[in-house]
Amino acid sequence: MRRLYSEHVPFEVVGDPALLRTLAAHAIELAVAVFPDQHEAAADLARRVAACDVPLVLWPLLGDRQGRWPNGTNHEAFEEHAERLAARVPGTPPAKRWLDISSEVCSLRMTVCGAKLSRVRSTRVKSTSAATCARTA
């Protein structure tokens, strides 16, 4: 099945009846990222999507400060968010839930920053410190 991913598009836009009819007509499921402050809006979207017979995939994410994806440092916050989301969406849970599992955002940024520094050093160009890179990432 084909899938349309929506991470930061407002729910009013992805829940537009014309878009949902188009997705249904082309057998495209809708995968929507849901942040902790969006449970109510996600429940409303789930009702609209179900009325148009479009398969829905819930994609729970945390904010950047919490690490966005489940990992070893935020698993409790993520579990609470995912459970509250599942409890809030009406009817039976969606057929699919999608999870990104990754390093925490800070570690990821330092890894990327370190890679950038390595490339800079390998070209023999004067580079900044990792701490400076982390502040600007």
Stockholm file with secondary structure:
# STOCKHOLM 1.0

chainA/1-137         MRRLYSEHVPFEVVGDPALLRTLAAHAIELAVAVFPDQHEAAADLARRVAACDVPLVLWPLLGDRQGRWPNGTNHEAFEEHAERLAARVPGTPPAKRWLDISSEVCSLRMTVCGAKLSRVRSTRVKSTSAATCARTA
#=GR chainA/1-137 SS CEEEEESSSCHHHHTCHHHHHHHHHTTEEEEEEECGGGHHHHHHHHHHHHHTTCCEEEEECCCGGGTSSCCTTTHHHHHHHHHHHHHHSCSSCCSEECCCCCCCHHHHHHHHHHHHHHHHHHTTCCCCCHHHHHHHC
#=GC SS_cons         CEEEEESSSCHHHHTCHHHHHHHHHTTEEEEEEECGGGHHHHHHHHHHHHHTTCCEEEEECCCGGGTSSCCTTTHHHHHHHHHHHHHHSCSSCCSEECCCCCCCHHHHHHHHHHHHHHHHHHTTCCCCCHHHHHHHC
//
